[in-house]
Amino acid sequence: MVITQSLEHTETLREWLQNPDKTLTNAEYWVSAGSREHWEWSIQYSFKYEPGYTYWGTRINLRKEQKLSEIFKSVRSGGILGTSAKLLDYYSQEIPNIVIFYMSNTGIIGFGLVISTEEDFLTLFWPSEKKTKTIEFPFRYKIKILWLHKSILNNPYMPEKWTGIKWPLTWTPMSGLQHIVGDKEKITNYLLQLKNEFLKEEDFIKEESVTGFFIKEKEIKWSYQKIIEELNKSKIYIPEEKIKTLISALEAGKHIILLGPPGTGKTTLASILARSHNLREVLRTATSEWSRIDIIGGPSFIGDKVIWRSGCLTQSIVQHYIPPNGSNGSLLIIDELNRANLDRAFGEFFTIFGLTDPEEWEIPSTTLHEIERYGENIDVWAEKLLQLWKTYKGKRGGLKIPSDFRVIGTMNTYDRRYLFSMGYALLRRFAIIEINNPPRKKMMEILSSYAGKHPQLANRLLQIFEKTDIELGIAILIDTIKIASNYANIEEDNDKALDMALSSLVVPQLEGFPIKSIKNFRDNLPENFRQTVRSINEYFRELLESEE
């Protein structure tokens, strides 16, 4: 492989590059089709190593036991077959060859002029080769890039943001290299329209100079009005004072724990916060099995290899720096936060967000040096984390975390007893906002709107819960009314309809409540439920036996 900066163009190549109209008109056209993952390395190579140049390759089936002399003999006698052999033939005749970069399910992302061909059987070039330690694409051709789509120029290290232009022909390129013959004139005219956007080598900025490509454009301004508008669209009821408290806490640099009964819309509110502020939602549900790997990251087996796998916090921070799909960043949402073993899972979280001033938050350099020790055996999030570290260093030498990055946790009211056992270290970093059901009048209005021809069901359902200390969110009660109303439409028996709805939807939600509360709920059901309706009593018997 020869670095182009050490070369000088022949008169032929100089003429091709200086006369794009003539070159495009006289060229043979080829299309190299591949997935986003295939193109990621080829495109980024032109920014990292040789500005303005890239490679595409051809697979040759080789046996591991073959000697190098046998391989060369095989290649020289026709080992390079099919379309690649045809390209090599045109190249040898000094005919310009234009290769179109086609990304599957996207379109044309660029094109360029073939300037050299190479055979390499001793060095590993492609990422897949480096992983398998085996030469897979020993024949490759170097391309001088003439045009790239603007989405790539603006985001060369964020392939998830790459888009392209429509493929103009009636057939769709298949994976690999294909020769364009019958549609040559149409392709020529199509590409000539782009000649004013042809690139120079100085248009390619090397990786170490890329600053603007990583950082999101502006800091998030938390907006009460945006959330209210989104809540209204979603027909979700959350008291306005709770939204004002939420916004105030976010602006003060606090992460949030939303506390409330199941079904009051805690996770929905977190999602609405993300959606209303155009943030990528990173949603995870905590479990008792969580460890540091799930939050921060750490060594993990992938097949027979150990790699450093990023946790949800590091993934979300990367996505906040590098906003996907035109978003303003990311929001990490952890459902049922208290389910995790806090000491085991959140220890490093406390260190990262240890200072009250968000400008002081950073991922420690010790964590980043740990990732570095794994070399290439890291996931894509860890790789981007290290790239960000080059540019965005905190005062203590770690990776600075954007001051507008936030974490939202949710927690059910019946887990309130765990709240203060979570420890001062966690509570100091979160503001606790309780999300309750609407007032009874509002609850009645909402439930009646879902009861159809059976509005009395709403009142009876609320009466059941008013006599107990069991509180379930409005979303669960809405679903209960829907089921009961649908059943009553089929069989006009409101008692049986409500029994079926409670037994299938409400009683399973009671698992985890104190036994005393469950018994109290059962004993306060209407007399006919407790004595004559079988299904709900069966559920209670099984539930209480499992709890006791």
Secondary structure, DSSP 8 states (H G I E B T S, - for coil): ---GGG----HHHHHHHH-HHHHHHH-EEEEEEE-HHHHHHHHHHHHHTSTTEEEEEE-----TT--HHHHHHHIIIIIS-HHHHHHHHHHHTT--EEEEEEETTTEEEEEEEEEEEEE-SSS--SHHHHHHTS-S--EEEEEEEEEE-HHHHH-TT-GGG---B---SSS---SEEEEE-TTHHHHHHHHHTTGGG---GGGS--GGG--TTTS-SS-----HHHHHHHHHHHT----HHHHHHHHHHHHTT-EEEEEESTTSSHHHHHHHHHHHTT-EEEEEE--TT--HHHHTEEEEEETTEEEEEE-HHHHHHHHHHS-GGG-S-EEEEEETGGGS-HHHHHHHHHHHT-SSSGGG-EE-HHHHHHHHTTTT-B-HHHHHHHHHHHH-B-TTSSEE--TT--EEEEEEGGGHHHHGGG-HHHHTTEEEEE-----HHHHHHHHHTTSTT-THHHHHHHHHHHTSS----HHHHHHHHHHHHHHHHHS--HHHHHHHHIIIIIGGGGTTS-HHHHHHHHHTS-HHHHHH-HHHHHHHHHHHHHH-
